[in-house]
Amino acid sequence: MAPRDPRPDTTQTVAVKIVASGAQSVSVYTQTPTGQSAYITVVTPNVMVTVHDQVAMRTYANAWIDMRTAALHLSKFRGIEVEKVARRMPGLVIAAHGADRTFGIHRTEQNDIVIRIGYLTWILADNLAFRSMAEAWERAQEAGERVLPISPTAKGDTNRRRVHPRPTIPFF
């Protein structure tokens, strides 16, 4: 009997939407050695994104940096109503390798900002939410330039298959 291949032979795709209002509690952690085993983790209350290379770091950080000018049009703080069930979202862990599709827009009618990276969408209701997230990604990018490997295909590749969404109108 041949040994079972530990890698899954099916794919599951999950699309997640996070709505944020007010200052967000965001932490940035680095794993100290440089090179292929290095990573940087950005942790919010519901999402933990671990970035393994500079390409992935630029993908995430640039999505936030590109929307900085639009964030000036957001109100400083805007409270939002959230269903009681939605407040207890389970934690989501993302391992980011290489580039992914990104999308950012300022929706003037709702006066919010939508940032989509892969299948993860953030909707930011006010400037406090945007600023706390953007500043964390900028800190992570600065650290990533020092410690992360440049490319996801360098030695030590994780051999993960990249699945990109078809170009469609993003969900909101």
Contact map, one row per residue, 1 for C-alpha under 8 A:
1110000000000000000000000000000000000000000000000000000000000000000000000000000000000000000000000000000000000000000000000000000000000000000000000000000000000000000000000000
1111000000000000000000000000000000000000000000000000000000000000000000000000000000000000000000000000000000000000000000000000000000000000000000000000000000000000000000000000
1111100000000000000000000000000000000000000000000000000000000000000000000000000000000000000000000000000000000000000000000000000000000000000000000000000000000000000000000000
0111110000000000000000000000000000000000000000000000000000000000000000000000000000000000000000000000000000000000000000000000000000000000000000000000000000000000000000000000
0011111100000000000000000000000000000000000000000000000000000000000000000000000000000000000000000000000000000000000000000000000000000000000000000000000000000000000000000000
0001111100000000000000000000000000000000000000000000000000000000000000000000000000000000000000000000000000000000000000000000000000000000000000000000000000000000000000000000
0000111110000000000000000000000000000000000000000000000000000000000000000000000000000000000000000000000000000000000000000000000000000000000000000000000000000000000000000000
0000111111100000000000000000000000000000000000000000000000000000000000000000000000000000000000000000000000000000000000000000000000000000000000000000000000000000000000000000
0000001111100000000000000000000000000000000000000000000000000000000000000000000000000000000000000000000000000000000000000000000000000000000000000000000000000000000000000000
0000000111110000000000000000000000000000000000000000000000000000000000000000000000000000000000000000000000000000000000000000000000000000000000000000000000000000000000000000
0000000111111000000000000000000000000000000000000000000000000000000000000000000000000000000000000000000000000000000000000000000000000000000000000000000000000000000000000000
0000000001111100000000000000000000000000000000000000000000000000000000000000000000000000000000000000000000000000000000000000000000000000000000000000000000000000000000000000
0000000000111110000000000000000000000000000000000000000000000000000000000000000000000000000000000000000000000000000000000000000000000000000000000000000000000000000000000000
0000000000011111000000000000000000000000000000000000000000000000000000000000000000000000000000000000000000000000000000100000000000000000000000000000000000000000000000000000
0000000000001111100000000000000000000000000000000000000000000000000000000000000000000000000000000000000000000000000000111000000000000000000000000000000000000000000000000000
0000000000000111110000000000000000000000000000000000000000000000000000000000000000000000000000000000000000000000000000111000000000000000000000000000000000000000000000000000
0000000000000011111000000000000000000000000000000000000000000000000000000000000000000000000000000000000000000000000000011110000000000000000000000000000000000000000000000001
0000000000000001111100000000000000000000000000000000000000000000000000000000000000000000000000000000000000000000000000011110000000000000000000000000000000000000000000000000
0000000000000000111110000000000000000000000000000000000000000000000000000000000000000000000000000000000000000000000000000111100000000000000000000000000000000000000000000000
0000000000000000011111010000000000000000000000000000000000000000000000000000000000000000000000000000000000000000000000000111110010000000000000000000000000000000000000000000
0000000000000000001111110000000000000000000000000000000000000000000000000000111100000000000000000000000000000000000000000001110110000000000000000000000000000000000000000000
0000000000000000000111110000000000000000000000000000000000000000000000000000111000000000000000000000000000000000000000000000111110000000000000000000000000000000000000000000
0000000000000000000011111000000000000000000000000000000000000000000000000000000000000000000000000000000000000000000000000000000110110000000000000000000000000000000000000000
0000000000000000000111111100000000000000000100000000000000000000000000000000000000000000000000000000000000000000000000000000000110011000000000000000000000000000000000000000
0000000000000000000000111110000000000000000110000000000000000000000000000000000000000000000000000000000000000000000000000000000000010000000000000000000000000000000000000000
0000000000000000000000011111000000000000011110000000000000000000000000000000000000000000000000000000000000000000000000000000000000011001000000000000000000000000000000000000
0000000000000000000000001111100000000000011100000000000000000000000000000000000000000000000000000000000000000000000000000000000000000001000000000000000000000000000000000000
0000000000000000000000000111110000000001111000000000000000000000000000000000000000000000000000000000000000000000000000000000000000000001001100000000000000000000000000000000
0000000000000000000000000011111000000001110000000000000000000000000000000000000000000000000000000000000000000000000000000000000000000000000000000000000000000000000000000000
0000000000000000000000000001111100000111100000000000000000000000000000000000000000000000000000000000000000000000000000000000000000000000000000100000000000000000000000000000
0000000000000000000000000000111110000111000000000000000000000000000000000000000000000000000000000000000000000000000000000000000000000000000000000000000000000000000000000000
0000000000000000000000000000011111000100000000000000000000000000000000000000000000000000000000000000000000000000000000000000000000000000000000000010000000000000000000000000
0000000000000000000000000000001111101100000000000000000000000000000000000000000000000000000000000000000000000000000000000000000000000000000000000010000000000000000000000000
0000000000000000000000000000000111111100000000000000000000000000000000000000000000000000000000000000000000000000000000000000000000000000000000000111100000000000000000000000
0000000000000000000000000000000011111100000000000000000000000000000000000000000000000000000000000000000000000000000000000000000000000000000000000011100000000000000000000000
0000000000000000000000000000000001111100000000000000000000000000000000000000000000000000000000000000000000000000000000000000000000000000000000000001100001110000000000000000
0000000000000000000000000000000011111110000000000001000000000000000000000000000000000000000000000000000000000000000000000000000000000000000000000000000000000000000000000000
0000000000000000000000000000011111111111000000000001000000000000000000000000000000000000000000000000000000000000000000000000000000000000000000000011100000000000000000000000
0000000000000000000000000000011000001111100000000111100000000000000000000000000000000000000000000000000000000000000000000000000000000000000000010011000000000000000000000000
0000000000000000000000000001111000000111110000000111000000000000000000000000000000000000000000000000000000000000000000000000000000000000000100110001000000000000000000000000
0000000000000000000000000001110000000011111000011110000000000000000000000000000000000000000000000000000000000000000000000000000000000000000100000000000000000000000000000000
0000000000000000000000000111100000000001111100011100000000000000000000000000000000000000000000000000000000000000000000000000000000000001100100000000000000000000000000000000
0000000000000000000000000111000000000000111111111000000000000000000000000000000000000000000000000000000000000000000000000000000000000000000000000000000000000000000000000000
0000000000000000000000011110000000000000011111110000000000000000000000000000000000000000000000000000000000000000000000000000000000000000000000000000000000000000000000000000
0000000000000000000000001100000000000000001111100000000000000000000000000000000000000000001000000000000000000000000000000000000000000000000000000000000000000000000000000000
0000000000000000000000000000000000000000001111110000000000000000000000000000000000000000111100000000000000000000000000000000000000000000000000000000000000000000000000000000
0000000000000000000000000000000000000000001111111000000000000000000000000000000000000000001111000000000000000000000000000000000000000000000000000000000000000000000000000000
0000000000000000000000000000000000000000111101111100000000000000000000000000000000000000001111000000000000000000000000000000000000000000000000000000000000000000000000000000
0000000000000000000000000000000000000000111000111110000000000000000000000000000000000000000011110000000000000000000000000000000000000000000000000000000000000000000000000000
0000000000000000000000000000000000000011110000011111000000000000000000000000000000000000000011110000000000000000000000000000000000000000000000000000000000000000000000000000
0000000000000000000000000000000000000011100000001111110110000000000000000000000000000000000000111000000000000000000000000000000000000000000000000000000000000000000000000000
0000000000000000000000000000000000001111000000000111110110000000000000000000000000000000000000111000000000000000000000000000000000000000000000000001100100000000000000000000
0000000000000000000000000000000000000010000000000011111110000000000000000000000000000000000000011100000000000000000000000000000000000000000000010001111100000000000000000000
0000000000000000000000000000000000000000000000000011111111000000000000000000000000000000000000000100000000000000000000000000000000000000000000011001111100000000000000000000
0000000000000000000000000000000000000000000000000000111111100000000000000000000000000000000000001110000000000000000000000000000000000000000000000000011100000000000000000000
0000000000000000000000000000000000000000000000000011111111110000000000000000000000000000000000011111000000000000000000000000000000000000000000000000000000000000000000000000
0000000000000000000000000000000000000000000000000011111111111000000000000000000000000000000000000000000000000000000000000000000000000000000110010000000000000000000000000000
0000000000000000000000000000000000000000000000000000011111111100000000000000000000000000000000000000000000000000000000000000000000000000000010000000000000000000000000000000
0000000000000000000000000000000000000000000000000000001111111110000000000000000000000000000000000011010000000000000010000000000000000000000000000000000000000000000000000000
0000000000000000000000000000000000000000000000000000000111111111000000000000000000000000000000000000000000000000000010000000000000000000100000000000000000000000000000000000
0000000000000000000000000000000000000000000000000000000011111111100000000000000000000000000000000000000000000000000000000000000000000100110110000000000000000000000000000000
0000000000000000000000000000000000000000000000000000000001111111110000000000000000000000000000000000000000000000000000000000000000000000000000000000000000000000000000000000
0000000000000000000000000000000000000000000000000000000000111111111000000000000000000000000000000000011100000000001110000000000000000000000000000000000000000000000000000000
0000000000000000000000000000000000000000000000000000000000011111111100000000000000000000000000000000000000000000001000000000000000001100100000000000000000000000000000000000
0000000000000000000000000000000000000000000000000000000000001111111100000000000000000000000000000000000000000000000000000000000000000100010000000000000000000000000000000000
0000000000000000000000000000000000000000000000000000000000000111111110000000000000000000000000000000000100000000000000000000000000000000000000000000000000000000000000000000
0000000000000000000000000000000000000000000000000000000000000011111111100000000000000000000000000000000111000000100000000000000000000000000000000000000000000000000000000000
0000000000000000000000000000000000000000000000000000000000000001111111110000000000000000000000000000000000000000000000000000000000000100000000000000000000000000000000000000
0000000000000000000000000000000000000000000000000000000000000000011111111000000000000000000000000000000000000000000000000000000000000000000000000000000000000000000000000000
0000000000000000000000000000000000000000000000000000000000000000001111111100000000000000000000000000000001000000100000000000000000000000000000000000000000000000000000000000
0000000000000000000000000000000000000000000000000000000000000000001111111100000000000000000000000000000001000000100000000000011001000000000000000000000000000000000000000000
0000000000000000000000000000000000000000000000000000000000000000000111111100000000000000000000000000000000000000000000000000001000000000000000000000000000000000000000000000
0000000000000000000000000000000000000000000000000000000000000000000011111110000000000000000000000000000000000010000000000000000000000000000000000000000000000000000000000000
0000000000000000000000000000000000000000000000000000000000000000000001111111000000000000000000000000000000000011000000000000111000000000000000000000000000000000000000000000
0000000000000000000000000000000000000000000000000000000000000000000000001111110000000000000000000000000000000010000000000000011000000000000000000000000000000000000000000000
0000000000000000000000000000000000000000000000000000000000000000000000000111110000000000000000000000000000000000000000000000011100000000000000000000000000000000000000000000
0000000000000000000011000000000000000000000000000000000000000000000000000011111000000000000000000000000000000000000000000000111100000000000000000000000000000000000000000000
0000000000000000000011000000000000000000000000000000000000000000000000000011111100000000000000000000000000000000000000000000110000000000000000000000000000000000000000000000
0000000000000000000011000000000000000000000000000000000000000000000000000000111110000000000000000000000000000000000000000000100000000000000000000000000000000000000000000000
0000000000000000000010000000000000000000000000000000000000000000000000000000011111000000000000000000000000000000000000000000100000000000000000000000000000000000000000000000
0000000000000000000000000000000000000000000000000000000000000000000000000000001111100000000000000000000000000000000000000000000000000000000000000000000000000000000000000000
0000000000000000000000000000000000000000000000000000000000000000000000000000000111110110000000000000000000000000000000000000000000000000000000000000000000000000000000000000
0000000000000000000000000000000000000000000000000000000000000000000000000000000011111110000000000000000000000000000000000000000000000000000000000000000000000000000000000000
0000000000000000000000000000000000000000000000000000000000000000000000000000000001111111000000000000000000000000000000000000000000000000000000000000000000000000000000000000
0000000000000000000000000000000000000000000000000000000000000000000000000000000000111111100000000000000000000000000000000000000000000000000000000000000000000000000000000000
0000000000000000000000000000000000000000000000000000000000000000000000000000000001111111100000000000000000000000000000000000000000000000000000000000000000000000000000000000
0000000000000000000000000000000000000000000000000000000000000000000000000000000001111111100000000000000000000000000000000000000000000000000000000000000000000000000000000000
0000000000000000000000000000000000000000000000000000000000000000000000000000000000011111110000000000000000000000000000000000000000000000000000000000000000000000000000000000
0000000000000000000000000000000000000000000001000000000000000000000000000000000000001111111000000000000000000000000000000000000000000000000000000000000000000000000000000000
0000000000000000000000000000000000000000000001000000000000000000000000000000000000000001111100000000000000000000000000000000000000000000000000000000000000000000000000000000
0000000000000000000000000000000000000000000011110000000000000000000000000000000000000000111110000000000000000000000000000000000000000000000000000000000000000000000000000000
0000000000000000000000000000000000000000000001110000000000000000000000000000000000000000011111000000000000000000000000000000000000000000000000000000000000000000000000000000
0000000000000000000000000000000000000000000000111100000000000000000000000000000000000000001111100000000000000000000000000000000000000000000000000000000000000000000000000000
0000000000000000000000000000000000000000000000111100000000000000000000000000000000000000000111110000000000000000000000000000000000000000000000000000000000000000000000000000
0000000000000000000000000000000000000000000000001111000000000000000000000000000000000000000011111000000000000000000000000000000000000000000000000000000000000000000000000000
0000000000000000000000000000000000000000000000001111100100000000000000000000000000000000000001111100000000000000000000000000000000000000000000000000000000000000000000000000
0000000000000000000000000000000000000000000000000011101100000000000000000000000000000000000000111110000000000000000000000000000000000000000000000000000100000000000000000000
0000000000000000000000000000000000000000000000000000111100000000000000000000000000000000000000011111000000000000000000000000000000000000000000000000001100000000000000000000
0000000000000000000000000000000000000000000000000000001100100000000000000000000000000000000000001111100000000000000000000000000000000000000000000000000000000000000000000000
0000000000000000000000000000000000000000000000000000000100100000000000000000000000000000000000000111110000000000000011000000000000000000000000000000000000000000000100000000
0000000000000000000000000000000000000000000000000000000000000000000000000000000000000000000000000011111000000000000111000000000000000000000000000000000000000000000110000000
0000000000000000000000000000000000000000000000000000000000100010000000000000000000000000000000000001111100000000001111000000000000000000000000000000000000000000000000000000
0000000000000000000000000000000000000000000000000000000000000010000000000000000000000000000000000000111110000000011110000000000000000000000000000000000000000000000000000000
0000000000000000000000000000000000000000000000000000000000000010011000000000000000000000000000000000011111000000111100000000000000000000000000000000000000000000000000000000
0000000000000000000000000000000000000000000000000000000000000000001000000000000000000000000000000000001111100000111000000000000000000000000000000000000000000000000000000000
0000000000000000000000000000000000000000000000000000000000000000001001100000000000000000000000000000000111110011110000000000000000000000000000000000000000000000000000000000
0000000000000000000000000000000000000000000000000000000000000000000000000000000000000000000000000000000011111111110000000000000000000000000000000000000000000000000000000000
0000000000000000000000000000000000000000000000000000000000000000000000000000000000000000000000000000000001111111000000000000000000000000000000000000000000000000000000000000
0000000000000000000000000000000000000000000000000000000000000000000000000000000000000000000000000000000000111110000000000000000000000000000000000000000000000000000000000000
0000000000000000000000000000000000000000000000000000000000000000000000000000000000000000000000000000000000111111000000000000000000000000000000000000000000000000000000000000
0000000000000000000000000000000000000000000000000000000000000000000000001110000000000000000000000000000001111111100000000000100000000000000000000000000000000000000000000000
0000000000000000000000000000000000000000000000000000000000000000000000000100000000000000000000000000000001110111110000000011110000000000000000000000000000000000000000000000
0000000000000000000000000000000000000000000000000000000000000000001001100000000000000000000000000000000111100011111000000111100000000000000000000000000000000000000000000000
0000000000000000000000000000000000000000000000000000000000000000000000000000000000000000000000000000001111100001111100001111000000000000000000000000000000000000000000000001
0000000000000000000000000000000000000000000000000000000000000011000000000000000000000000000000000000011110000000111110001110000000000000000000000000000000000000000000000000
0000000000000000000000000000000000000000000000000000000000000010000000000000000000000000000000000000111100000000011111111100000000000000000000000000000000000000000000000100
0000000000000000000000000000000000000000000000000000000000110010000000000000000000000000000000000001111000000000001111111000000000000000000000000000000000000000000000000000
0000000000000000000000000000000000000000000000000000000000000000000000000000000000000000000000000001110000000000000111110000000000000000000000000000000000000000000110000000
0000000000000111000000000000000000000000000000000000000000000000000000000000000000000000000000000000000000000000000111111000000000000000000000000000000000000000000010000000
0000000000000011110000000000000000000000000000000000000000000000000000000000000000000000000000000000000000000000000111111100000000000000000000000000000000000000000000000000
0000000000000011110000000000000000000000000000000000000000000000000000000000000000000000000000000000000000000000011110111110000000000000000000000000000000000000000000000001
0000000000000000111100000000000000000000000000000000000000000000000000000000000000000000000000000000000000000000111100011111000000000000000000000000000000000000000000000000
0000000000000000111100000000000000000000000000000000000000000000000000000000000000000000000000000000000000000001111000001111100000000000000000000000000000000000000000000001
0000000000000000001110000000000000000000000000000000000000000000000000000000000000000000000000000000000000000001110000000111111011000000000000000000000000000000000000000000
0000000000000000001111000000000000000000000000000000000000000000000000000100111100000000000000000000000000000011100000000011111011000000000000000000000000000000000000000000
0000000000000000000111000000000000000000000000000000000000000000000000100111110000000000000000000000000000000001000000000001111111000000000000000000000000000000000000000000
0000000000000000000001000000000000000000000000000000000000000000000000110111100000000000000000000000000000000000000000000001111111100000000000000000000000000000000000000000
0000000000000000000011110000000000000000000000000000000000000000000000000001100000000000000000000000000000000000000000000000011111110000000000000000000000000000000000000000
0000000000000000000111110000000000000000000000000000000000000000000000000000000000000000000000000000000000000000000000000001111111111000000000000000000000000000000000000000
0000000000000000000000000000000000000000000000000000000000000000000000100000000000000000000000000000000000000000000000000001111111111100000000000000000000000000000000000000
0000000000000000000000100000000000000000000000000000000000000000000000000000000000000000000000000000000000000000000000000000001111111110000000000000000000000000000000000000
0000000000000000000000111100000000000000000000000000000000000000000000000000000000000000000000000000000000000000000000000000000111111111000000000000000000000000000000000000
0000000000000000000000010100000000000000000000000000000000000001000000000000000000000000000000000000000000000000000000000000000011111111100000000000000000000000000000000000
0000000000000000000000000000000000000000000000000000000000001001100100000000000000000000000000000000000000000000000000000000000001111111110000000000000000000000000000000000
0000000000000000000000000000000000000000000000000000000000000000000000000000000000000000000000000000000000000000000000000000000000111111111000000000000000000000000000000000
0000000000000000000000000111000000000000010000000000000000000000000000000000000000000000000000000000000000000000000000000000000000011111111100000000000000000000000000000000
0000000000000000000000000000000000000000010000000000000000011001000000000000000000000000000000000000000000000000000000000000000000001111111110000000000000000000000000000000
0000000000000000000000000000000000000000000000000000000000001000100000000000000000000000000000000000000000000000000000000000000000000111111111000000000000000000000000000000
0000000000000000000000000001000000000000000000000000000000000000000000000000000000000000000000000000000000000000000000000000000000000011111111100000000000000000000000000000
0000000000000000000000000001000000000001110000000000000010001000000000000000000000000000000000000000000000000000000000000000000000000001111111110000000000000000000000000000
0000000000000000000000000000000000000000000000000000000011001000000000000000000000000000000000000000000000000000000000000000000000000000111111111000000000000000000000000000
0000000000000000000000000000000000000000000000000000000000000000000000000000000000000000000000000000000000000000000000000000000000000000011111111100000000000000000000000000
0000000000000000000000000000010000000001000000000000000000000000000000000000000000000000000000000000000000000000000000000000000000000000001111111110000000000000000000000000
0000000000000000000000000000000000000011000000000000110010000000000000000000000000000000000000000000000000000000000000000000000000000000000111111111000000000000000000000000
0000000000000000000000000000000000000000000000000000010000000000000000000000000000000000000000000000000000000000000000000000000000000000000011111111000000000000000000000000
0000000000000000000000000000000001000000000000000000000000000000000000000000000000000000000000000000000000000000000000000000000000000000000001111111000000000000000000000000
0000000000000000000000000000000111100110000000000000000000000000000000000000000000000000000000000000000000000000000000000000000000000000000000111111100000000000000000000000
0000000000000000000000000000000001110111000000000001110000000000000000000000000000000000000000000000000000000000000000000000000000000000000000011111110000000000000000000000
0000000000000000000000000000000001110100000000000001110000000000000000000000000000000000000000000000000000000000000000000000000000000000000000000011111101000000000000000000
0000000000000000000000000000000000000000000000000000111000000000000000000000000000000000000000000000000000000000000000000000000000000000000000000001111101000000000000000000
0000000000000000000000000000000000000000000000000000111000000000000000000000000000000000000000000100000000000000000000000000000000000000000000000000111111000000000000000000
0000000000000000000000000000000000000000000000000001111000000000000000000000000000000000000000001100000000000000000000000000000000000000000000000000111111001000000000000000
0000000000000000000000000000000000000000000000000000000000000000000000000000000000000000000000000000000000000000000000000000000000000000000000000000001111111000000000000000
0000000000000000000000000000000000010000000000000000000000000000000000000000000000000000000000000000000000000000000000000000000000000000000000000000111111111000000000000000
0000000000000000000000000000000000010000000000000000000000000000000000000000000000000000000000000000000000000000000000000000000000000000000000000000000011111000000000000000
0000000000000000000000000000000000010000000000000000000000000000000000000000000000000000000000000000000000000000000000000000000000000000000000000000000011111100000000000000
0000000000000000000000000000000000000000000000000000000000000000000000000000000000000000000000000000000000000000000000000000000000000000000000000000000111111111000000000000
0000000000000000000000000000000000000000000000000000000000000000000000000000000000000000000000000000000000000000000000000000000000000000000000000000000000011111000000000000
0000000000000000000000000000000000000000000000000000000000000000000000000000000000000000000000000000000000000000000000000000000000000000000000000000000000001111100000000000
0000000000000000000000000000000000000000000000000000000000000000000000000000000000000000000000000000000000000000000000000000000000000000000000000000000000001111110000000000
0000000000000000000000000000000000000000000000000000000000000000000000000000000000000000000000000000000000000000000000000000000000000000000000000000000000000011111000000000
0000000000000000000000000000000000000000000000000000000000000000000000000000000000000000000000000000000000000000000000000000000000000000000000000000000000000001111100000000
0000000000000000000000000000000000000000000000000000000000000000000000000000000000000000000000000000000000000000000000000000000000000000000000000000000000000000111110000000
0000000000000000000000000000000000000000000000000000000000000000000000000000000000000000000000000001100000000000000001000000000000000000000000000000000000000000011111000000
0000000000000000000000000000000000000000000000000000000000000000000000000000000000000000000000000000100000000000000001100000000000000000000000000000000000000000001111110000
0000000000000000000000000000000000000000000000000000000000000000000000000000000000000000000000000000000000000000000000000000000000000000000000000000000000000000000111110000
0000000000000000000000000000000000000000000000000000000000000000000000000000000000000000000000000000000000000000000000000000000000000000000000000000000000000000000011111000
0000000000000000000000000000000000000000000000000000000000000000000000000000000000000000000000000000000000000000000000000000000000000000000000000000000000000000000011111100
0000000000000000000000000000000000000000000000000000000000000000000000000000000000000000000000000000000000000000000000000000000000000000000000000000000000000000000000111110
0000000000000000000000000000000000000000000000000000000000000000000000000000000000000000000000000000000000000000000100000000000000000000000000000000000000000000000000011111
0000000000000000000000000000000000000000000000000000000000000000000000000000000000000000000000000000000000000000000000000000000000000000000000000000000000000000000000001111
0000000000000000100000000000000000000000000000000000000000000000000000000000000000000000000000000000000000000000010000001010000000000000000000000000000000000000000000000111
